[in-house]
């Protein structure tokens, strides 16, 4: 039995090694060089680049040929931030290398743990505001609203995004153009004001992650409203990226409000997972 397990592990490593070698041989599949001192998830060896070597280190850890023991490399290896280093992390690193997904900056001290007791928002009327590109964020927003009996507000661009607009692998798509041209990210929303805004003590703000930050259509709502006296809780959806500094950047944009550290959910997050997190916040 032990021999069979060893054979399976060896076959797995050989297969993944061949994949990595193939990646190295294709010139267009170059690694992402990080800007300055920025460290990104997936940069396991800490050389400020995400490369196939990083995926190989993760695979060696998975099959126990080598162990990633130091705290920071272990955190960076967990690229999907699910508190487990596994083969999926190696796959996500390779996807980053070949530019199927963008790199996600690592912010030391960030976590997806629920906020401490002292950070929990007070009871009061609650609003869930969200922008949803493909429906994933809308679903999570609904779970949150159901859990606390909150009102909901969907942020809708005057010029909605089509499926073609959202194709971020197409260099000619709208979303790529907006990413490459920050001035084009000022997306006009159909509505930014909230009836009876002053009655809300707690505001959840949801969005998908685009290039490691909050999808920019949500910026219009944040900049248009005064969050003084309100507890603001960001949440996001992403198939691979973490919440990163998206909440911090929105807080800086708002300039007001008591912003808590938010939560990132997978695109197919279950109602139970979402509502468990909401329960930890003691929102009523």
C-alpha positions as CSV (number, residue, x, y, z in Angstrom):
1,X,0.0,0.0,0.0
2,X,2.8,2.4,0.9
3,X,4.6,1.6,-2.3
4,X,1.4,2.4,-4.3
5,X,1.0,5.8,-2.5
6,X,4.6,6.6,-3.3
7,X,4.1,5.7,-7.0
8,X,1.0,8.0,-7.2
9,X,2.9,10.9,-5.5
10,X,5.8,10.4,-7.9
11,X,3.5,10.3,-10.9
12,X,1.8,13.5,-9.7
13,X,5.1,15.3,-9.3
14,X,6.4,14.2,-12.6
15,X,3.2,15.3,-14.4
16,X,3.2,18.7,-12.7
17,X,6.9,19.1,-13.4
18,X,6.3,18.6,-17.1
19,X,3.6,21.2,-17.0
20,X,6.0,23.6,-15.4
21,X,8.8,22.8,-17.9
22,X,6.3,23.5,-20.7
23,X,5.5,26.9,-19.2
24,X,9.2,27.8,-19.1
25,X,9.6,27.0,-22.8
26,X,6.9,29.3,-24.0
27,X,8.3,32.8,-24.3
28,X,5.0,34.6,-24.1
29,X,4.2,33.0,-20.7
30,X,6.5,35.3,-18.7
31,X,6.3,35.8,-15.0
32,X,4.8,38.9,-13.3
33,X,7.5,41.2,-11.9
34,X,6.2,43.0,-8.9
35,X,6.4,46.8,-8.6
36,X,9.0,48.1,-6.1
37,X,8.7,46.4,-2.7
38,X,5.2,45.0,-3.3
39,X,4.8,41.3,-2.5
40,X,2.1,39.3,-4.1
41,X,0.4,36.0,-3.2
42,X,2.2,33.2,-5.0
43,X,5.7,34.7,-4.6
44,X,6.7,31.8,-2.3
45,X,10.5,32.3,-2.7
46,X,10.2,36.0,-2.1
47,X,12.1,37.2,-5.2
48,X,9.4,39.7,-6.1
49,X,8.3,37.6,-9.1
50,X,5.6,34.9,-9.5
51,X,7.2,32.1,-11.5
52,X,6.7,28.4,-12.2
53,X,9.4,27.8,-9.5
54,X,6.9,29.0,-6.9
55,X,4.3,26.5,-8.1
56,X,6.9,23.8,-7.9
57,X,7.7,24.7,-4.3
58,X,4.0,24.4,-3.4
59,X,3.8,21.0,-5.1
60,X,6.8,19.7,-3.2
61,X,5.1,20.9,0.0
62,X,1.9,19.1,-0.9
63,X,3.5,15.8,-1.5
64,X,5.8,16.3,1.5
65,X,9.1,16.3,-0.4
66,X,9.9,19.7,1.1
67,X,8.0,21.7,3.8
68,X,7.2,25.4,3.6
69,X,7.8,26.2,7.3
70,X,8.3,30.0,7.6
71,X,5.2,32.0,8.2
72,X,5.3,34.6,5.4
73,X,6.2,32.1,2.6
74,X,3.4,29.8,3.9
75,X,0.9,32.7,3.7
76,X,2.1,33.6,0.2
77,X,1.8,30.0,-0.9
78,X,-1.8,30.0,0.1
79,X,-2.8,32.1,-2.9
80,X,-6.5,31.3,-2.7
81,X,-6.4,32.3,1.0
82,X,-8.4,29.3,2.3
83,X,-5.9,28.5,5.1
84,X,-4.6,25.4,3.4
85,X,-1.7,24.9,1.0
86,X,-2.8,22.4,-1.7
87,X,-2.5,21.6,-5.3
88,X,-5.1,24.2,-6.1
89,X,-2.7,26.9,-4.9
90,X,0.0,25.6,-7.4
91,X,-2.6,25.7,-10.2
92,X,-3.5,29.3,-9.2
93,X,0.1,30.3,-9.2
94,X,0.6,28.8,-12.7
95,X,-2.5,30.7,-13.9
96,X,-0.9,33.9,-12.6
97,X,2.3,33.1,-14.4
98,X,0.5,32.7,-17.7
99,X,-1.6,35.8,-17.0
100,X,-5.0,34.0,-16.8
101,X,-5.5,35.8,-13.5
102,X,-3.9,38.9,-12.1
103,X,-1.5,38.9,-9.2
104,X,-2.9,39.9,-5.8
105,X,-0.9,42.1,-3.5
106,X,-0.2,40.7,0.0
107,X,-0.9,43.1,2.9
108,X,0.9,42.0,6.0
109,X,-1.5,41.6,8.9
110,X,-4.5,41.2,6.7
111,X,-6.7,38.2,7.3
112,X,-10.2,36.9,6.6
113,X,-10.8,36.1,10.2
114,X,-14.0,37.7,11.7
115,X,-13.4,41.1,13.4
116,X,-12.5,41.1,17.1
117,X,-15.3,41.6,19.6
118,X,-14.3,45.3,20.0
119,X,-14.7,45.8,16.3
120,X,-18.2,44.4,16.0
121,X,-20.8,46.9,14.8
122,X,-23.7,48.1,17.0
123,X,-27.3,47.0,16.4
124,X,-29.3,49.3,14.1
125,X,-30.9,49.5,10.6
126,X,-28.7,47.8,8.0
127,X,-28.3,48.3,4.3
128,X,-26.5,46.0,1.8
129,X,-25.2,47.9,-1.2
130,X,-23.5,46.0,-4.0
131,X,-22.3,46.0,-7.6
132,X,-22.5,42.6,-9.3
133,X,-20.9,42.0,-12.7
134,X,-22.0,38.4,-13.2
135,X,-24.4,37.6,-10.4
136,X,-22.0,36.2,-7.8
137,X,-21.8,39.3,-5.6
138,X,-25.6,39.7,-5.9
139,X,-26.1,36.2,-4.5
140,X,-23.8,36.8,-1.5
141,X,-25.5,40.2,-0.9
142,X,-28.9,38.4,-0.8
143,X,-27.5,35.9,1.8
144,X,-26.3,38.8,4.0
145,X,-29.6,40.7,3.7
146,X,-31.6,37.6,4.6
147,X,-29.4,37.0,7.6
148,X,-30.0,40.4,9.2
149,X,-33.2,41.6,7.6
150,X,-31.4,44.3,5.8
151,X,-32.5,46.5,2.9
152,X,-30.7,46.0,-0.4
153,X,-29.5,48.4,-3.1
154,X,-27.9,47.3,-6.3
155,X,-25.6,49.7,-8.1
156,X,-26.3,49.7,-11.8
157,X,-24.1,51.5,-14.3
158,X,-26.0,53.8,-16.7
159,X,-24.1,52.0,-19.4
160,X,-24.3,48.3,-18.2
161,X,-21.4,45.9,-18.8
162,X,-22.0,43.2,-21.4
163,X,-20.3,39.8,-21.3
164,X,-17.9,41.1,-24.0
165,X,-17.2,44.2,-21.9
166,X,-16.2,42.0,-19.0
167,X,-13.8,39.8,-20.9
168,X,-10.6,40.9,-19.1
169,X,-8.5,38.5,-21.2
170,X,-9.4,40.5,-24.3
171,X,-7.1,43.5,-24.7
172,X,-9.8,45.3,-26.6
173,X,-12.6,44.9,-24.0
174,X,-14.1,47.7,-22.1
175,X,-12.9,46.5,-18.7
176,X,-9.3,46.2,-19.9
177,X,-9.5,49.7,-21.4
178,X,-10.8,51.1,-18.1
179,X,-8.1,49.2,-16.1
180,X,-5.4,50.6,-18.4
181,X,-6.9,54.1,-18.4
182,X,-7.8,55.1,-14.8
183,X,-9.7,58.2,-16.0
184,X,-12.1,55.9,-17.7
185,X,-13.0,54.2,-14.5
186,X,-15.5,56.9,-13.5
187,X,-18.5,54.9,-14.2
188,X,-21.8,56.8,-14.0
189,X,-24.4,55.0,-11.9
190,X,-28.1,55.1,-12.3
191,X,-28.5,56.0,-8.6
192,X,-26.1,56.8,-5.8
193,X,-28.4,58.3,-3.2
194,X,-30.2,56.2,-0.6
195,X,-33.7,57.1,0.7
196,X,-33.6,57.7,4.4
197,X,-29.8,57.3,4.4
198,X,-29.4,58.7,7.9
199,X,-31.5,55.9,9.4
200,X,-28.8,53.3,8.5
201,X,-26.2,52.5,11.2
202,X,-24.5,49.6,9.3
203,X,-23.7,49.5,5.6
204,X,-22.3,46.4,3.8
205,X,-20.7,47.2,0.5
206,X,-20.1,44.4,-1.9
207,X,-18.2,44.1,-5.2
208,X,-16.2,41.7,-7.3
209,X,-12.4,41.9,-7.3
210,X,-11.0,43.4,-10.5
211,X,-7.2,43.3,-10.8
212,X,-6.8,43.0,-7.0
213,X,-9.0,46.0,-6.2
214,X,-12.7,46.7,-5.8
215,X,-14.6,46.8,-9.2
216,X,-14.5,50.5,-9.9
217,X,-18.3,51.0,-10.5
218,X,-18.7,50.9,-6.7
219,X,-16.4,53.9,-6.3
220,X,-19.2,56.3,-7.5
221,X,-21.4,55.3,-4.6
222,X,-18.7,55.5,-2.0
223,X,-17.5,58.9,-3.1
224,X,-21.0,60.3,-3.3
225,X,-22.1,59.5,0.3
226,X,-21.2,60.6,3.8
227,X,-20.6,57.6,6.1
228,X,-20.1,59.6,9.3
229,X,-21.5,57.6,12.2
230,X,-21.9,54.5,10.2
231,X,-20.2,51.1,10.5
232,X,-19.1,50.0,7.0
233,X,-18.3,46.4,6.2
234,X,-16.9,45.6,2.7
235,X,-17.3,42.1,1.2
236,X,-16.2,40.8,-2.2
237,X,-16.4,37.8,-4.4
238,X,-13.5,36.3,-6.4
239,X,-12.7,32.9,-7.9
240,X,-9.1,33.3,-6.8
241,X,-8.0,36.7,-5.6
242,X,-8.3,37.8,-1.9
243,X,-9.8,41.0,-0.6
244,X,-6.4,42.5,-0.6
245,X,-6.4,46.3,0.1
246,X,-9.7,46.9,-1.6
247,X,-11.5,47.8,1.6
248,X,-8.7,50.1,2.7
249,X,-8.8,51.9,-0.7
250,X,-12.5,52.4,-0.5
251,X,-12.2,53.7,3.1
252,X,-9.6,56.2,1.9
253,X,-12.0,57.2,-0.9
254,X,-14.9,57.7,1.5
255,X,-12.9,59.6,4.1
256,X,-15.7,59.0,6.7
257,X,-17.2,56.1,8.6
258,X,-15.9,53.3,10.8
259,X,-14.7,50.7,8.3
260,X,-14.1,47.2,9.4
261,X,-11.9,44.6,7.7
262,X,-14.1,42.8,5.2
263,X,-14.4,39.3,3.9
264,X,-13.8,37.7,0.5
265,X,-16.0,34.8,-0.7
266,X,-15.5,32.4,-3.5
267,X,-17.7,32.9,-6.5
268,X,-19.8,29.9,-5.4
269,X,-19.9,30.7,-1.7
270,X,-22.7,28.8,0.1
271,X,-25.4,30.5,2.1
272,X,-24.2,28.8,5.3
273,X,-20.6,30.1,4.9
274,X,-21.8,33.7,4.3
275,X,-24.3,33.7,7.1
276,X,-21.9,32.2,9.5
277,X,-19.6,35.2,8.9
278,X,-22.5,37.6,9.3
279,X,-23.4,35.9,12.6
280,X,-19.9,36.6,13.9
281,X,-20.5,40.3,13.3
282,X,-23.5,40.5,15.6
283,X,-25.5,42.7,13.2
284,X,-29.2,42.7,13.9
